[in-house]
Amino acid sequence: MPGKDAGEPQAGCLRSSNMKRKILIVILGLIVLSQIPFAYRRYRLRRLRNAIQQLAAQRVPPAAENEYTDYKGVIHVHSSLGGHSTGTFAELIAAAKANQLDFVIMTEHPQAEFDTAAMTLNGTHAGVLFINGNEVASADGDRLLLIPGNTDPAFLNARKTQDIIKEQKADGGLAFITYPAESRNWQSTAASGVEVYNLFTNARQINPVVMFFDGLWSYRSYPDLMFANFFTRPNENLKLWDEAITSHRTFVAIAGNDAHSNVGLSLNDASGQQWLGVKLDPYERSFRVVRTHMLIKKTETLTRETLLAALSQGHCYVSFDIFADPSGFSFDAENLVTVEYPHATMGDWLPSFGQTRLVAKAPLNCRFVLYRDGIEIDQKAGTAVEFLATRPGRYRVEAYLDMLPSPASGKPWIISNPIYLEPILTWTPAKSARNPSKQAS
């Protein structure tokens, strides 16, 4: 009996040890199973990178007869001046140069005690054209990008959206709506245009837990392409923009990088010197994801004046350059009825005689989707496609690289600005003045 009593505690300990071992094995198994989706997501990014590299080898150079030069750059950029960023001018210039950008439009947050637009980067640095601007909030709750910046932006938040826009335009500047889905007040204003895509807004959709494990698996090898995991077509913004461009006014679409270079973790000493740190959104990466491309006639050079003129006229398009270089993309219209108004490009107006040829070209084989007044009406694939427009309307295209695998499949590569085909009964000679092709002829 005593031997039996002594053996019972030992047997109990053995059972307890076995139970703990089983629980540990189950926990480890669950951990392994939980990582399978992230391992697969890493595999998808490797497959996407290989596809992007194959695409780059297939790229067709732009046609020599193209009358425009394609300049690539970024809009909506902040530095440490505005208080919401840690980015320095040196980092900005280095990132722009590394990305071979042609221009950067700064949009500094205002400060009450000093003029951030006057103090930010302006002019040419390391071969890149910088233009100073502000991001401001109105009393109506709208947020606007003022290009160039306002001399007194810190007090604009007490004024209505329409008043800010009127004053900005009276001074020869531009006013773009940012975060359009968060407010409706701006749609009754005469803003210059709207951000149809904002990188920061898209990034806010990221699940932090998912991003953490994605980072463990993919950040070291594919830090840029991790963007593809959460990239979505900006459906709501495009819907709002389409509604705006059908209201008989030029309304330019741009992309907002909303670059702050302030997401990450760091350990600094008392002087601010960084000892250890990881930054998830350095300027160099933000500038690589999405860009706004400006079309300026080859007879002109890139200057502050020519860039702002092209922007105001809508001679530009949005592209997710992270997938492929779109330089050389074009979307043009040819009037088949009269030679008086023969040609138009993005942002231009033409009278509609019921026979207008729309031509879209890209340096890669892609699927072009044609929209009229926000409604998809046709699509064709190739490097150069033609559509026939038989009705007035606002025509634009989106381009898709269907050969790209998940997670980029089905996501837009290019979003064009529209060509405005005006009904003959409402056409006026003043409209043709908005067509640079007509002015040059």
N, C-alpha and C positions, 0 to 999 in steps of 0.2 A: 504493500500500500504506500509506504513512503516513497518508493521509487516511482510509482505512478504519479504521485502528487508532484514530484520534482520534474517529471517529464512534461506535465501539462503546461507550465509557463514557457518551457522551451518550444513546445509545439505552437503555443500562442504567438510567441515572438516570430517564429518562422512564417506562420500564416500572415501576420501583420507585415513582415518584410516582403513577402510575395505580393501582397495586396498593394503595397506602396510601389513595388517594381512595375506592376501591371498599370497602375495609375500613371506612373511616369512614362511608360511606353505609350499609353493612350494619348497623353498630353503631347509627347514628341511627335506622334503620328498626326495629331490634329494640326500641330505647327507646320509639319511638312506639307500636309494637304492644303493648308491655308496659303502656302507660298506657290503652289502650282499655277494659279492664275497670273501671278506676277512674273514667274519664269516664262510663261507663255507670252505675256505682254512684252517681255524683253526680246523674245524670239521674233515677235511681230515687228518690233522696231529694227531689228537687224535685217529682216526681209525688206522693210521699207527703205532702209538706207541703201541696200543693194539695188533696189528698183530705181531710186533717185539717181544713183551713179550711172546706171544704164541709160536713163533718160538723158542725162547731161551729155553723153556721147552721141546722142541722136539729134542734138540741137541744130537747127538750121539758122545760119546767120541772117540778120534782117536784110531785106532787099535794098539794094543800093539806091533805087529810085524813090525810096521813102523820103518825103519832104520834111519829116520831123526828126529831131534827135530826141531819144528817150533818156531822160535824166531820172535817176532813182534816188529816193531820199526818205526821210521819216518826219512825221509831224506829231506834235504833242509830246514834248520832252521836257523834263524837269531836272534841275540841279539842286545843290544844297542851299541855294539862295532862298528858295520858297519855303523851307522848313519841313518839307515832307520827304526829303531825299538826303542821302549822304554822298551823292555823286559829285565829283570834282570836274572842273573844266578840262583838266589833263586827261581824265578818264573818258570824257565825252569825245574829245578830239581824237584820241587814240582809237576808240571804238568806231567812230565814223570812218577813219582812215583804214582800219582793218577790214571794214565792210565795203570799202571802195565806194562810199556814198558820194553823191554829188551835192546834196544839200541836207541840212537839218533845220527844222523850224522849232525853236524853243518856245515853250508856253509856261513861263514861270508863275507860280502862285504869288499873289501880291503880298506885300508887307506894309504895315501902316507907316513905318518910319523911313522907308527908302524905296526907290523905284527899281524893282527887280528886273523889269524889261530893259531898262537902260543899262543895268549892270551885267546882264547875262551875255553870253557869246553872241557876237554880231560881226558880220563881215567874213572874210575868207581866212580859214585857219587850216594849215596842212593840206591845202588844195580843196577844202570842203567849204561850201557857202553856208554860213549860219545866218538865220534871220531871227530877230528878237520878237517875242510875243508874250502874252499873258493868258492864263486861265482864270476866269472870274465867275462869281455867282451873282445872279440878279435877285432883286426883291421878289420876283415871281417864282423863284426856286429853280430857274434854269441855269445851266452852266454853259459858258461860252469860251471859245478860243478866239482871242483878239490878235490879229496879225496885220501889221506890227502891233506891239503892245501899246496900251494906253498909258499916258503920263501920270494918271491918278487912279489906278485900278483898285486901290485899297478901299475906296469909298463908293465903288460902283454897286456894291451889294445892297445899297439903299435905293437903287433905281430900277425901273421896270425894264424887262428884256428888250422891248421895242425901242425904248429911249436909248439904251446902250448901243443897239445895232445902228440906229439912225446916226448917232454921233460918230460911231466908228466909220461908217460909210462916208459921212460928210468930210471926214479927215482923209479920205482916200484909202481906208483900210478894209479888211475883211473880218467877218464875224461868223464863226462856225459853231454849230450846236454840238456839244459833247454829251454823252449819256442820254440820247434822245428818248429811250424807252422809259426813263424815270420821270419824264414830265411831258405834258401835252401843250403847255402854254406857248411854246415856240412856233407851233405850226401856223399861227396866224400872223407871224412876223415876216420880215423881209430879210432873213438871215442869208448869208452867202452860200451856205451849204450845211452839211451834217456829217458827223462821223458815222459811217454805216458799220464800222467795225472798231472795237476798242479792245486791245490786248488785255488790259487790266480787268475789264468787265468780264471777258471770257474766262480769265484765270480764276475769278472769284467762284466759278462753278466747280472748282477742284475740291474733291473730298480730301481733307488733310491726311487721314489715315491711309487712303489709297496712294496719295502722292508720296507719303513717307516710305512705303514699301516699294513703290515704283522707283524711288530714288535709290534705295538699297540695291535693287537689281540692275537699274539701267543708267543711273546718273553718270557713272564713271565712263561708260562707253558711248552713250547716246544722249548727252545732256540737252542738245537742241531739239532732237526729235521727240523728246518726252512731251513737247507741246502738242504733237499730233494726238496724244491720248485724250486730250480734253477739248481740242479744237472743234467748234461747231459753226455751221453757217448762221450768220446773224439774222435769223428770220424776221424777228420783230422790228429790228432797225431797218431792214430792207423794205418791209411793208410800209413803215412810216415814211420812208424816203420816197417810195413809189407814189404814195398818196400826195406827197408834196410836189413832185415833179409833174403831176397831172393838173396842177392848179395854175397853169399858164405862166410859169416863171422858171428861169434858170436856177437850178438848185444843185450844187456840186457835192459829190460824194468823195470823202477822203477816208483814210485809215488813221486811227489814233494808236500810236505805240504806247502812249501813256507811260513812258519810261521814267522810272524813279531810281532804279538801282538801289533798292532799300529792303529787299526781301532776303533774309538769311540770318545767320548767327555769327557773332564775333566776340573775341575777348581782347579788350584794349587796355593799355596802361593809362595813367593819369593824364598823359600828354595827348592822348588820342591815337597813339601809335598802335596798330593792330598786331597782336601777337599770334592769334589764331582765328581763322574765320572761314566761312563758306557762304558765298553769295549766289542765290538762285536766279537772280535776274540782272546780271551785269549788262551794261549798255551794249556790249558787243553781241550778246545773245538776243536782246530785245530788238536790236536793229536788224537782225538777220531774219526774224520771223515774218513780219509783214511790212510792206512799204507802199508808199504812194509814188507812182511814176508820172512825171510831167513831160508833156510833148511840147517842144519849142522848135520853131522853124529853123532849118539848117542855115538860113541866111542870118540868124541872130545867134548871139552867144548867151551863155548862162550868166545872168546877172540878177540882182535883187529885183529889178524892175520886170525883166522878162519872166522870171519865175512867178512873181505875184500876178502878172497878167495872165499867164497860162492857168494858174490856179483859179482866178476869178472867172475865166471863160469855161472852165470845166474840161480843159484839154489835159485830162489826166485819168488815171485808172488805179484801182487798188489791186495789189497782188500779194499772194502768200509765197514770197520768194524762197522760203525754206524748202519748198517742194521742187521748184525749178526756176531758172532765170527767165522772166517773161519779156526781156528787152527786145523790142521789135514788134510787140503786139500792136495791132491797129484795128479800129472799127470806124469805117467810113461809109458815106452815102453818096450815091451818084444819081442825079436827076436825069431820067431817060426821056423827058418830054421837051425841056427847054434848056438852052445853053446859057440863059441869063443867070441862073443860079445853079451852076453845074456840080458843085462838090461841097461836102461837109465832113467834118470829123467830130469826135466826141465833144459835146458842149455846144456845137453849132446848131443853127436853125436853118431850115429849108422849107419853101412852100411845097405842099403835097399836091401833085397832079395825078396821083393814083398809080404812078409808075416810078418807083424809086428803088434802085438797087442798093442793098446793104451788103458790105463786104467785111468779113472778119478774118484776120490773119494772126497767126502765132508762130513762134519758132519751134514748136513741138506739135505733134499730132494730138489733137484734143477734141473734146465734144463741146461745141458751142450751143448754148441755149439762148434763144431769142425771146425777149420780153417786150410786150407793148402795153404801156400803162400799167405795169406791174403784173401782167398776166402772161404766163408762158404760152407762146403760140407756135414755136417750131424749134427744132434742133437738128444739127448736122455735125458730122465729124470730119476732121482733116486738118491741114495746116492753113488752108485758105478755103473759105466757104462763102456762098452768096445766098442772100434771101431777097425776096421781092416784097416791098412794102406797098400795099395798095390803098392804105388808109392813113389819115393823119394820126399822130400819136407820139408818145415818147418811147423811143426804141433803145434798148440796151441789151448787152449780152453778158453772160457768165460763161467762163471756160472751165472745163473739168478734165483732169488727167485720169481717165478711167483705168489706165494700166497700173496706177499706183495701188498697192494692196492696203488692206486694213492696217492701221486705223485712219489712213488718209483717204480711202476710197469713198466716193460720193461727196467729198468736201470740195468747195470751189477753189480754183487756182487763181482766177482773175475775175474781177467785177468791174465792168466798164461804166463810164458815165454815159448818159443818153445822148442820142441825136434827136432833136426836136423837129418833127414834121408838122408844120402848121397848116390848118385848112386855108384854102385860097381866099375864102370870104373874110377871114380875119387877118390875113397877111398884110403887113405894111412894109414900106421900104426901110423903115427903121430896123426891122428884124434882120435885114440883110447886113446891116452894120455890125451885127454880132457874129457874122460869119467872116473870119479872117481870110478864108479862101477867096471870097468875093472882093474883099478890100484889096487884096494883092493883085487881082486880075485887072 
